[in-house]
Amino acid sequence: MHPRLRCPGKTNAVNEVGARWRHSSYVGRTGRNPSCQVAVRYEVDAASGRVHLTARYAGATDAPTLPAFGLEWTLPKQYENLRFYGLGPEETYHDRLHGGKLGIFERTAAEDNAPYLVPQETGNHEDLRWAEVLDAQGHGMRISQAGSEHFAASLLPYSSLMLEEATHQNELPPVRHTFLRLLAAQMGVGGDDSWGAPVHEQYQLPADRAYTLDVNLELF
């Protein structure tokens, strides 16, 4: 069941230094009271235009294991190129790190969309220091690590919900946008010796732990 979001309010502040937006959402499962809080904060530096983005999940004792924690944005279709400094060039996950090399790599949204028989999670890149989302002219946005923790990202022609709802590749909708996911953490994929093998406990995301996505955003 997909979480439902309820947005109780925002706090905005603007001064000579810049602007600040704070947004809090309560996340709960259908038919239940909200059980945990996610706080997202944008701070804009007036001089440079850089945006400091933090998304914080405080943890909850009555929630199931998390598949991932982060944000997903819908972008214009022309921003389909991803350049990043992290583990690559192919997809990496929390329990699939040894197959990646640390370096600077370039991918496209189409390349990272693996054509699995059943559409599913794909194209994730772990341990990122920075990532750039670009159009054909090299214009776009740079996302860089702001705190002490690396982040993960994917750039795909389909959203997470589109991939989850389709059971065959031909059920995916026409490509009209690009979808950027920025993650503080994501559980492993499992499948050590078969498709049915579960994710090991050390690669799961307990819901009672706190998670923070802490990055800077810059347009160029």
Biotite code that builds the C-alpha atoms (Angstrom):
import biotite.structure as struc

atoms = struc.array([
    struc.Atom([0.000, 0.000, 0.000], chain_id="A", res_id=1, res_name="MET", atom_name="CA", element="C"),
    struc.Atom([1.393, 3.407, -0.918], chain_id="A", res_id=2, res_name="HIS", atom_name="CA", element="C"),
    struc.Atom([1.814, 5.907, 1.935], chain_id="A", res_id=3, res_name="PRO", atom_name="CA", element="C"),
    struc.Atom([-0.510, 8.856, 2.062], chain_id="A", res_id=4, res_name="ARG", atom_name="CA", element="C"),
    struc.Atom([0.869, 12.301, 2.824], chain_id="A", res_id=5, res_name="LEU", atom_name="CA", element="C"),
    struc.Atom([-0.852, 14.966, 4.888], chain_id="A", res_id=6, res_name="ARG", atom_name="CA", element="C"),
    struc.Atom([0.750, 18.405, 4.802], chain_id="A", res_id=7, res_name="CYS", atom_name="CA", element="C"),
    struc.Atom([-0.042, 20.365, 7.966], chain_id="A", res_id=8, res_name="PRO", atom_name="CA", element="C"),
    struc.Atom([1.850, 23.513, 7.029], chain_id="A", res_id=9, res_name="GLY", atom_name="CA", element="C"),
    struc.Atom([4.928, 25.342, 5.885], chain_id="A", res_id=10, res_name="LYS", atom_name="CA", element="C"),
    struc.Atom([7.258, 27.861, 7.516], chain_id="A", res_id=11, res_name="THR", atom_name="CA", element="C"),
    struc.Atom([8.790, 30.457, 5.191], chain_id="A", res_id=12, res_name="ASN", atom_name="CA", element="C"),
    struc.Atom([11.424, 33.085, 5.978], chain_id="A", res_id=13, res_name="ALA", atom_name="CA", element="C"),
    struc.Atom([13.169, 35.572, 3.683], chain_id="A", res_id=14, res_name="VAL", atom_name="CA", element="C"),
    struc.Atom([15.984, 37.987, 4.571], chain_id="A", res_id=15, res_name="ASN", atom_name="CA", element="C"),
    struc.Atom([19.117, 39.529, 3.051], chain_id="A", res_id=16, res_name="GLU", atom_name="CA", element="C"),
    struc.Atom([20.971, 36.219, 3.364], chain_id="A", res_id=17, res_name="VAL", atom_name="CA", element="C"),
    struc.Atom([18.448, 34.172, 1.415], chain_id="A", res_id=18, res_name="GLY", atom_name="CA", element="C"),
    struc.Atom([15.179, 32.331, 1.760], chain_id="A", res_id=19, res_name="ALA", atom_name="CA", element="C"),
    struc.Atom([14.124, 29.329, 3.797], chain_id="A", res_id=20, res_name="ARG", atom_name="CA", element="C"),
    struc.Atom([11.216, 26.953, 3.284], chain_id="A", res_id=21, res_name="TRP", atom_name="CA", element="C"),
    struc.Atom([10.344, 24.244, 5.767], chain_id="A", res_id=22, res_name="ARG", atom_name="CA", element="C"),
    struc.Atom([7.741, 21.599, 4.960], chain_id="A", res_id=23, res_name="HIS", atom_name="CA", element="C"),
    struc.Atom([6.575, 18.800, 7.264], chain_id="A", res_id=24, res_name="SER", atom_name="CA", element="C"),
    struc.Atom([4.502, 15.808, 6.189], chain_id="A", res_id=25, res_name="SER", atom_name="CA", element="C"),
    struc.Atom([3.018, 13.011, 8.244], chain_id="A", res_id=26, res_name="TYR", atom_name="CA", element="C"),
    struc.Atom([3.206, 9.608, 6.587], chain_id="A", res_id=27, res_name="VAL", atom_name="CA", element="C"),
    struc.Atom([0.774, 6.840, 7.424], chain_id="A", res_id=28, res_name="GLY", atom_name="CA", element="C"),
    struc.Atom([-0.684, 3.720, 5.860], chain_id="A", res_id=29, res_name="ARG", atom_name="CA", element="C"),
    struc.Atom([-4.174, 3.722, 4.387], chain_id="A", res_id=30, res_name="THR", atom_name="CA", element="C"),
    struc.Atom([-6.859, 3.452, 7.028], chain_id="A", res_id=31, res_name="GLY", atom_name="CA", element="C"),
    struc.Atom([-4.541, 4.300, 9.906], chain_id="A", res_id=32, res_name="ARG", atom_name="CA", element="C"),
    struc.Atom([-3.502, 7.424, 11.736], chain_id="A", res_id=33, res_name="ASN", atom_name="CA", element="C"),
    struc.Atom([-0.243, 9.014, 10.580], chain_id="A", res_id=34, res_name="PRO", atom_name="CA", element="C"),
    struc.Atom([2.580, 7.149, 12.266], chain_id="A", res_id=35, res_name="SER", atom_name="CA", element="C"),
    struc.Atom([5.751, 9.054, 11.421], chain_id="A", res_id=36, res_name="CYS", atom_name="CA", element="C"),
    struc.Atom([6.951, 12.483, 10.376], chain_id="A", res_id=37, res_name="GLN", atom_name="CA", element="C"),
    struc.Atom([9.175, 13.570, 7.498], chain_id="A", res_id=38, res_name="VAL", atom_name="CA", element="C"),
    struc.Atom([10.569, 17.124, 7.538], chain_id="A", res_id=39, res_name="ALA", atom_name="CA", element="C"),
    struc.Atom([11.898, 18.631, 4.293], chain_id="A", res_id=40, res_name="VAL", atom_name="CA", element="C"),
    struc.Atom([13.790, 21.917, 4.390], chain_id="A", res_id=41, res_name="ARG", atom_name="CA", element="C"),
    struc.Atom([15.070, 24.111, 1.543], chain_id="A", res_id=42, res_name="TYR", atom_name="CA", element="C"),
    struc.Atom([17.506, 26.940, 2.279], chain_id="A", res_id=43, res_name="GLU", atom_name="CA", element="C"),
    struc.Atom([18.417, 29.232, -0.634], chain_id="A", res_id=44, res_name="VAL", atom_name="CA", element="C"),
    struc.Atom([21.660, 31.221, -0.520], chain_id="A", res_id=45, res_name="ASP", atom_name="CA", element="C"),
    struc.Atom([20.932, 34.677, -1.973], chain_id="A", res_id=46, res_name="ALA", atom_name="CA", element="C"),
    struc.Atom([24.464, 35.250, -3.263], chain_id="A", res_id=47, res_name="ALA", atom_name="CA", element="C"),
    struc.Atom([25.087, 31.974, -5.094], chain_id="A", res_id=48, res_name="SER", atom_name="CA", element="C"),
    struc.Atom([21.563, 30.655, -5.658], chain_id="A", res_id=49, res_name="GLY", atom_name="CA", element="C"),
    struc.Atom([22.613, 27.349, -4.131], chain_id="A", res_id=50, res_name="ARG", atom_name="CA", element="C"),
    struc.Atom([19.893, 25.388, -2.361], chain_id="A", res_id=51, res_name="VAL", atom_name="CA", element="C"),
    struc.Atom([20.664, 23.345, 0.739], chain_id="A", res_id=52, res_name="HIS", atom_name="CA", element="C"),
    struc.Atom([18.129, 20.536, 0.911], chain_id="A", res_id=53, res_name="LEU", atom_name="CA", element="C"),
    struc.Atom([17.579, 18.301, 3.919], chain_id="A", res_id=54, res_name="THR", atom_name="CA", element="C"),
    struc.Atom([14.928, 15.613, 4.316], chain_id="A", res_id=55, res_name="ALA", atom_name="CA", element="C"),
    struc.Atom([14.744, 14.000, 7.747], chain_id="A", res_id=56, res_name="ARG", atom_name="CA", element="C"),
    struc.Atom([12.832, 10.969, 8.947], chain_id="A", res_id=57, res_name="TYR", atom_name="CA", element="C"),
    struc.Atom([12.884, 10.658, 12.731], chain_id="A", res_id=58, res_name="ALA", atom_name="CA", element="C"),
    struc.Atom([11.884, 6.993, 12.910], chain_id="A", res_id=59, res_name="GLY", atom_name="CA", element="C"),
    struc.Atom([8.720, 5.248, 14.078], chain_id="A", res_id=60, res_name="ALA", atom_name="CA", element="C"),
    struc.Atom([8.149, 2.159, 16.182], chain_id="A", res_id=61, res_name="THR", atom_name="CA", element="C"),
    struc.Atom([4.906, 1.040, 14.535], chain_id="A", res_id=62, res_name="ASP", atom_name="CA", element="C"),
    struc.Atom([5.931, 1.169, 10.864], chain_id="A", res_id=63, res_name="ALA", atom_name="CA", element="C"),
    struc.Atom([7.148, -1.646, 8.581], chain_id="A", res_id=64, res_name="PRO", atom_name="CA", element="C"),
    struc.Atom([10.668, -1.882, 7.176], chain_id="A", res_id=65, res_name="THR", atom_name="CA", element="C"),
    struc.Atom([11.342, 0.918, 4.698], chain_id="A", res_id=66, res_name="LEU", atom_name="CA", element="C"),
    struc.Atom([12.165, 0.138, 1.059], chain_id="A", res_id=67, res_name="PRO", atom_name="CA", element="C"),
    struc.Atom([13.963, 3.485, 0.716], chain_id="A", res_id=68, res_name="ALA", atom_name="CA", element="C"),
    struc.Atom([14.047, 7.024, 2.073], chain_id="A", res_id=69, res_name="PHE", atom_name="CA", element="C"),
    struc.Atom([14.477, 10.080, -0.111], chain_id="A", res_id=70, res_name="GLY", atom_name="CA", element="C"),
    struc.Atom([12.738, 12.257, -2.686], chain_id="A", res_id=71, res_name="LEU", atom_name="CA", element="C"),
    struc.Atom([11.604, 11.728, -6.274], chain_id="A", res_id=72, res_name="GLU", atom_name="CA", element="C"),
    struc.Atom([11.148, 14.609, -8.725], chain_id="A", res_id=73, res_name="TRP", atom_name="CA", element="C"),
    struc.Atom([9.523, 14.848, -12.140], chain_id="A", res_id=74, res_name="THR", atom_name="CA", element="C"),
    struc.Atom([11.763, 16.660, -14.648], chain_id="A", res_id=75, res_name="LEU", atom_name="CA", element="C"),
    struc.Atom([11.344, 17.741, -18.277], chain_id="A", res_id=76, res_name="PRO", atom_name="CA", element="C"),
    struc.Atom([12.157, 14.884, -20.625], chain_id="A", res_id=77, res_name="LYS", atom_name="CA", element="C"),
    struc.Atom([15.228, 16.592, -22.139], chain_id="A", res_id=78, res_name="GLN", atom_name="CA", element="C"),
    struc.Atom([17.132, 16.214, -18.852], chain_id="A", res_id=79, res_name="TYR", atom_name="CA", element="C"),
    struc.Atom([17.970, 12.589, -19.574], chain_id="A", res_id=80, res_name="GLU", atom_name="CA", element="C"),
    struc.Atom([21.741, 12.491, -18.959], chain_id="A", res_id=81, res_name="ASN", atom_name="CA", element="C"),
    struc.Atom([23.331, 11.605, -15.622], chain_id="A", res_id=82, res_name="LEU", atom_name="CA", element="C"),
    struc.Atom([26.969, 12.263, -14.748], chain_id="A", res_id=83, res_name="ARG", atom_name="CA", element="C"),
    struc.Atom([28.111, 11.218, -11.293], chain_id="A", res_id=84, res_name="PHE", atom_name="CA", element="C"),
    struc.Atom([31.055, 10.612, -8.991], chain_id="A", res_id=85, res_name="TYR", atom_name="CA", element="C"),
    struc.Atom([30.410, 7.422, -7.078], chain_id="A", res_id=86, res_name="GLY", atom_name="CA", element="C"),
    struc.Atom([30.122, 3.686, -7.651], chain_id="A", res_id=87, res_name="LEU", atom_name="CA", element="C"),
    struc.Atom([29.486, 2.744, -11.275], chain_id="A", res_id=88, res_name="GLY", atom_name="CA", element="C"),
    struc.Atom([29.154, 2.559, -14.142], chain_id="A", res_id=89, res_name="PRO", atom_name="CA", element="C"),
    struc.Atom([26.325, 0.010, -13.813], chain_id="A", res_id=90, res_name="GLU", atom_name="CA", element="C"),
    struc.Atom([23.652, 0.055, -11.123], chain_id="A", res_id=91, res_name="GLU", atom_name="CA", element="C"),
    struc.Atom([24.684, -0.606, -7.524], chain_id="A", res_id=92, res_name="THR", atom_name="CA", element="C"),
    struc.Atom([22.675, -1.363, -4.394], chain_id="A", res_id=93, res_name="TYR", atom_name="CA", element="C"),
    struc.Atom([23.408, -1.689, -0.690], chain_id="A", res_id=94, res_name="HIS", atom_name="CA", element="C"),
    struc.Atom([24.062, -5.422, -1.092], chain_id="A", res_id=95, res_name="ASP", atom_name="CA", element="C"),
    struc.Atom([25.575, -5.086, -4.592], chain_id="A", res_id=96, res_name="ARG", atom_name="CA", element="C"),
    struc.Atom([28.486, -2.689, -4.052], chain_id="A", res_id=97, res_name="LEU", atom_name="CA", element="C"),
    struc.Atom([31.471, -4.861, -4.926], chain_id="A", res_id=98, res_name="HIS", atom_name="CA", element="C"),
    struc.Atom([30.564, -4.861, -8.612], chain_id="A", res_id=99, res_name="GLY", atom_name="CA", element="C"),
    struc.Atom([30.958, -1.082, -8.837], chain_id="A", res_id=100, res_name="GLY", atom_name="CA", element="C"),
    struc.Atom([34.098, 1.000, -9.257], chain_id="A", res_id=101, res_name="LYS", atom_name="CA", element="C"),
    struc.Atom([34.637, 4.423, -7.705], chain_id="A", res_id=102, res_name="LEU", atom_name="CA", element="C"),
    struc.Atom([34.929, 7.020, -10.436], chain_id="A", res_id=103, res_name="GLY", atom_name="CA", element="C"),
    struc.Atom([33.174, 9.575, -12.637], chain_id="A", res_id=104, res_name="ILE", atom_name="CA", element="C"),
    struc.Atom([30.658, 8.002, -15.015], chain_id="A", res_id=105, res_name="PHE", atom_name="CA", element="C"),
    struc.Atom([28.039, 9.081, -17.537], chain_id="A", res_id=106, res_name="GLU", atom_name="CA", element="C"),
    struc.Atom([24.714, 7.336, -18.116], chain_id="A", res_id=107, res_name="ARG", atom_name="CA", element="C"),
    struc.Atom([21.374, 8.090, -19.743], chain_id="A", res_id=108, res_name="THR", atom_name="CA", element="C"),
    struc.Atom([17.909, 7.494, -18.338], chain_id="A", res_id=109, res_name="ALA", atom_name="CA", element="C"),
    struc.Atom([17.259, 4.952, -21.089], chain_id="A", res_id=110, res_name="ALA", atom_name="CA", element="C"),
    struc.Atom([20.503, 3.058, -20.383], chain_id="A", res_id=111, res_name="GLU", atom_name="CA", element="C"),
    struc.Atom([19.700, 2.749, -16.687], chain_id="A", res_id=112, res_name="ASP", atom_name="CA", element="C"),
    struc.Atom([16.197, 1.424, -17.326], chain_id="A", res_id=113, res_name="ASN", atom_name="CA", element="C"),
    struc.Atom([16.886, -2.318, -17.426], chain_id="A", res_id=114, res_name="ALA", atom_name="CA", element="C"),
    struc.Atom([14.169, -4.106, -19.480], chain_id="A", res_id=115, res_name="PRO", atom_name="CA", element="C"),
    struc.Atom([13.298, -6.746, -16.892], chain_id="A", res_id=116, res_name="TYR", atom_name="CA", element="C"),
    struc.Atom([10.418, -9.041, -17.862], chain_id="A", res_id=117, res_name="LEU", atom_name="CA", element="C"),
    struc.Atom([8.496, -7.559, -14.941], chain_id="A", res_id=118, res_name="VAL", atom_name="CA", element="C"),
    struc.Atom([9.267, -3.813, -14.552], chain_id="A", res_id=119, res_name="PRO", atom_name="CA", element="C"),
    struc.Atom([10.912, -3.141, -11.208], chain_id="A", res_id=120, res_name="GLN", atom_name="CA", element="C"),
    struc.Atom([13.545, -1.185, -9.295], chain_id="A", res_id=121, res_name="GLU", atom_name="CA", element="C"),
    struc.Atom([16.504, -0.369, -11.549], chain_id="A", res_id=122, res_name="THR", atom_name="CA", element="C"),
    struc.Atom([19.278, 2.116, -12.240], chain_id="A", res_id=123, res_name="GLY", atom_name="CA", element="C"),
    struc.Atom([20.326, 3.020, -8.699], chain_id="A", res_id=124, res_name="ASN", atom_name="CA", element="C"),
    struc.Atom([23.840, 4.372, -8.068], chain_id="A", res_id=125, res_name="HIS", atom_name="CA", element="C"),
    struc.Atom([25.297, 4.244, -4.536], chain_id="A", res_id=126, res_name="GLU", atom_name="CA", element="C"),
    struc.Atom([27.965, 6.163, -2.587], chain_id="A", res_id=127, res_name="ASP", atom_name="CA", element="C"),
    struc.Atom([27.624, 9.354, -4.626], chain_id="A", res_id=128, res_name="LEU", atom_name="CA", element="C"),
    struc.Atom([29.675, 12.435, -3.808], chain_id="A", res_id=129, res_name="ARG", atom_name="CA", element="C"),
    struc.Atom([27.955, 14.433, -6.542], chain_id="A", res_id=130, res_name="TRP", atom_name="CA", element="C"),
    struc.Atom([25.693, 13.938, -9.533], chain_id="A", res_id=131, res_name="ALA", atom_name="CA", element="C"),
    struc.Atom([24.696, 16.134, -12.464], chain_id="A", res_id=132, res_name="GLU", atom_name="CA", element="C"),
    struc.Atom([21.437, 15.928, -14.410], chain_id="A", res_id=133, res_name="VAL", atom_name="CA", element="C"),
    struc.Atom([21.998, 17.390, -17.884], chain_id="A", res_id=134, res_name="LEU", atom_name="CA", element="C"),
    struc.Atom([20.286, 18.122, -21.180], chain_id="A", res_id=135, res_name="ASP", atom_name="CA", element="C"),
    struc.Atom([21.964, 17.683, -24.572], chain_id="A", res_id=136, res_name="ALA", atom_name="CA", element="C"),
    struc.Atom([23.600, 21.131, -24.290], chain_id="A", res_id=137, res_name="GLN", atom_name="CA", element="C"),
    struc.Atom([25.187, 20.353, -20.922], chain_id="A", res_id=138, res_name="GLY", atom_name="CA", element="C"),
    struc.Atom([22.823, 22.547, -18.894], chain_id="A", res_id=139, res_name="HIS", atom_name="CA", element="C"),
    struc.Atom([21.178, 21.235, -15.772], chain_id="A", res_id=140, res_name="GLY", atom_name="CA", element="C"),
    struc.Atom([21.533, 20.747, -12.031], chain_id="A", res_id=141, res_name="MET", atom_name="CA", element="C"),
    struc.Atom([24.350, 19.537, -9.827], chain_id="A", res_id=142, res_name="ARG", atom_name="CA", element="C"),
    struc.Atom([23.557, 17.654, -6.619], chain_id="A", res_id=143, res_name="ILE", atom_name="CA", element="C"),
    struc.Atom([26.426, 17.381, -4.150], chain_id="A", res_id=144, res_name="SER", atom_name="CA", element="C"),
    struc.Atom([26.894, 15.784, -0.757], chain_id="A", res_id=145, res_name="GLN", atom_name="CA", element="C"),
    struc.Atom([26.444, 18.400, 1.985], chain_id="A", res_id=146, res_name="ALA", atom_name="CA", element="C"),
    struc.Atom([26.909, 16.360, 5.150], chain_id="A", res_id=147, res_name="GLY", atom_name="CA", element="C"),
    struc.Atom([29.154, 13.470, 6.103], chain_id="A", res_id=148, res_name="SER", atom_name="CA", element="C"),
    struc.Atom([27.064, 10.793, 4.375], chain_id="A", res_id=149, res_name="GLU", atom_name="CA", element="C"),
    struc.Atom([27.093, 9.896, 0.692], chain_id="A", res_id=150, res_name="HIS", atom_name="CA", element="C"),
    struc.Atom([23.778, 9.624, -1.138], chain_id="A", res_id=151, res_name="PHE", atom_name="CA", element="C"),
    struc.Atom([22.249, 7.483, -3.878], chain_id="A", res_id=152, res_name="ALA", atom_name="CA", element="C"),
    struc.Atom([20.463, 8.533, -7.060], chain_id="A", res_id=153, res_name="ALA", atom_name="CA", element="C"),
    struc.Atom([18.751, 7.252, -10.165], chain_id="A", res_id=154, res_name="SER", atom_name="CA", element="C"),
    struc.Atom([17.522, 8.962, -13.336], chain_id="A", res_id=155, res_name="LEU", atom_name="CA", element="C"),
    struc.Atom([14.873, 7.019, -15.234], chain_id="A", res_id=156, res_name="LEU", atom_name="CA", element="C"),
    struc.Atom([12.163, 7.517, -17.870], chain_id="A", res_id=157, res_name="PRO", atom_name="CA", element="C"),
    struc.Atom([9.593, 6.123, -15.431], chain_id="A", res_id=158, res_name="TYR", atom_name="CA", element="C"),
    struc.Atom([8.639, 6.922, -11.857], chain_id="A", res_id=159, res_name="SER", atom_name="CA", element="C"),
    struc.Atom([8.834, 4.410, -9.029], chain_id="A", res_id=160, res_name="SER", atom_name="CA", element="C"),
    struc.Atom([5.037, 4.149, -9.047], chain_id="A", res_id=161, res_name="LEU", atom_name="CA", element="C"),
    struc.Atom([4.920, 3.479, -12.804], chain_id="A", res_id=162, res_name="MET", atom_name="CA", element="C"),
    struc.Atom([7.433, 0.654, -12.449], chain_id="A", res_id=163, res_name="LEU", atom_name="CA", element="C"),
    struc.Atom([5.591, -0.810, -9.480], chain_id="A", res_id=164, res_name="GLU", atom_name="CA", element="C"),
    struc.Atom([2.173, -0.801, -11.135], chain_id="A", res_id=165, res_name="GLU", atom_name="CA", element="C"),
    struc.Atom([3.232, -2.358, -14.460], chain_id="A", res_id=166, res_name="ALA", atom_name="CA", element="C"),
    struc.Atom([3.485, -6.139, -14.709], chain_id="A", res_id=167, res_name="THR", atom_name="CA", element="C"),
    struc.Atom([4.875, -6.181, -18.278], chain_id="A", res_id=168, res_name="HIS", atom_name="CA", element="C"),
    struc.Atom([7.087, -3.769, -20.228], chain_id="A", res_id=169, res_name="GLN", atom_name="CA", element="C"),
    struc.Atom([4.284, -2.966, -22.681], chain_id="A", res_id=170, res_name="ASN", atom_name="CA", element="C"),
    struc.Atom([2.154, -1.687, -19.792], chain_id="A", res_id=171, res_name="GLU", atom_name="CA", element="C"),
    struc.Atom([4.550, 1.177, -19.088], chain_id="A", res_id=172, res_name="LEU", atom_name="CA", element="C"),
    struc.Atom([3.223, 4.553, -20.306], chain_id="A", res_id=173, res_name="PRO", atom_name="CA", element="C"),
    struc.Atom([4.798, 6.601, -23.119], chain_id="A", res_id=174, res_name="PRO", atom_name="CA", element="C"),
    struc.Atom([7.924, 8.450, -21.994], chain_id="A", res_id=175, res_name="VAL", atom_name="CA", element="C"),
    struc.Atom([7.006, 12.088, -21.315], chain_id="A", res_id=176, res_name="ARG", atom_name="CA", element="C"),
    struc.Atom([9.294, 13.016, -18.417], chain_id="A", res_id=177, res_name="HIS", atom_name="CA", element="C"),
    struc.Atom([12.470, 12.050, -16.635], chain_id="A", res_id=178, res_name="THR", atom_name="CA", element="C"),
    struc.Atom([12.320, 11.059, -12.968], chain_id="A", res_id=179, res_name="PHE", atom_name="CA", element="C"),
    struc.Atom([15.142, 11.842, -10.543], chain_id="A", res_id=180, res_name="LEU", atom_name="CA", element="C"),
    struc.Atom([15.367, 10.001, -7.244], chain_id="A", res_id=181, res_name="ARG", atom_name="CA", element="C"),
    struc.Atom([17.692, 11.201, -4.486], chain_id="A", res_id=182, res_name="LEU", atom_name="CA", element="C"),
    struc.Atom([18.008, 8.761, -1.605], chain_id="A", res_id=183, res_name="LEU", atom_name="CA", element="C"),
    struc.Atom([19.562, 8.781, 1.831], chain_id="A", res_id=184, res_name="ALA", atom_name="CA", element="C"),
    struc.Atom([19.233, 4.990, 1.952], chain_id="A", res_id=185, res_name="ALA", atom_name="CA", element="C"),
    struc.Atom([17.681, 2.073, 0.107], chain_id="A", res_id=186, res_name="GLN", atom_name="CA", element="C"),
    struc.Atom([17.337, -1.568, 1.122], chain_id="A", res_id=187, res_name="MET", atom_name="CA", element="C"),
    struc.Atom([19.244, -4.257, -0.753], chain_id="A", res_id=188, res_name="GLY", atom_name="CA", element="C"),
    struc.Atom([17.756, -6.322, -3.556], chain_id="A", res_id=189, res_name="VAL", atom_name="CA", element="C"),
    struc.Atom([18.372, -9.817, -2.142], chain_id="A", res_id=190, res_name="GLY", atom_name="CA", element="C"),
    struc.Atom([18.272, -12.754, -4.536], chain_id="A", res_id=191, res_name="GLY", atom_name="CA", element="C"),
    struc.Atom([21.618, -14.272, -3.540], chain_id="A", res_id=192, res_name="ASP", atom_name="CA", element="C"),
    struc.Atom([20.879, -17.668, -5.062], chain_id="A", res_id=193, res_name="ASP", atom_name="CA", element="C"),
    struc.Atom([17.389, -17.252, -6.516], chain_id="A", res_id=194, res_name="SER", atom_name="CA", element="C"),
    struc.Atom([14.843, -14.544, -7.269], chain_id="A", res_id=195, res_name="TRP", atom_name="CA", element="C"),
    struc.Atom([12.997, -15.472, -4.092], chain_id="A", res_id=196, res_name="GLY", atom_name="CA", element="C"),
    struc.Atom([15.917, -15.125, -1.662], chain_id="A", res_id=197, res_name="ALA", atom_name="CA", element="C"),
    struc.Atom([15.123, -12.353, 0.875], chain_id="A", res_id=198, res_name="PRO", atom_name="CA", element="C"),
    struc.Atom([17.240, -9.317, 1.670], chain_id="A", res_id=199, res_name="VAL", atom_name="CA", element="C"),
    struc.Atom([19.714, -9.991, 4.485], chain_id="A", res_id=200, res_name="HIS", atom_name="CA", element="C"),
    struc.Atom([18.942, -8.199, 7.731], chain_id="A", res_id=201, res_name="GLU", atom_name="CA", element="C"),
    struc.Atom([22.030, -5.955, 7.567], chain_id="A", res_id=202, res_name="GLN", atom_name="CA", element="C"),
    struc.Atom([20.837, -4.588, 4.212], chain_id="A", res_id=203, res_name="TYR", atom_name="CA", element="C"),
    struc.Atom([17.322, -3.722, 5.384], chain_id="A", res_id=204, res_name="GLN", atom_name="CA", element="C"),
    struc.Atom([16.122, -0.311, 6.612], chain_id="A", res_id=205, res_name="LEU", atom_name="CA", element="C"),
    struc.Atom([14.480, -0.603, 10.050], chain_id="A", res_id=206, res_name="PRO", atom_name="CA", element="C"),
    struc.Atom([11.658, 1.909, 10.413], chain_id="A", res_id=207, res_name="ALA", atom_name="CA", element="C"),
    struc.Atom([12.691, 2.854, 13.952], chain_id="A", res_id=208, res_name="ASP", atom_name="CA", element="C"),
    struc.Atom([15.990, 4.332, 12.734], chain_id="A", res_id=209, res_name="ARG", atom_name="CA", element="C"),
    struc.Atom([16.483, 7.966, 11.682], chain_id="A", res_id=210, res_name="ALA", atom_name="CA", element="C"),
    struc.Atom([17.502, 8.759, 8.092], chain_id="A", res_id=211, res_name="TYR", atom_name="CA", element="C"),
    struc.Atom([18.656, 12.067, 6.610], chain_id="A", res_id=212, res_name="THR", atom_name="CA", element="C"),
    struc.Atom([19.184, 13.174, 3.025], chain_id="A", res_id=213, res_name="LEU", atom_name="CA", element="C"),
    struc.Atom([21.550, 16.175, 3.083], chain_id="A", res_id=214, res_name="ASP", atom_name="CA", element="C"),
    struc.Atom([22.566, 17.670, -0.278], chain_id="A", res_id=215, res_name="VAL", atom_name="CA", element="C"),
    struc.Atom([23.225, 20.944, -2.081], chain_id="A", res_id=216, res_name="ASN", atom_name="CA", element="C"),
    struc.Atom([21.512, 21.806, -5.379], chain_id="A", res_id=217, res_name="LEU", atom_name="CA", element="C"),
    struc.Atom([23.003, 24.162, -7.980], chain_id="A", res_id=218, res_name="GLU", atom_name="CA", element="C"),
    struc.Atom([21.774, 25.076, -11.469], chain_id="A", res_id=219, res_name="LEU", atom_name="CA", element="C"),
    struc.Atom([24.208, 25.753, -14.299], chain_id="A", res_id=220, res_name="PHE", atom_name="CA", element="C"),
])
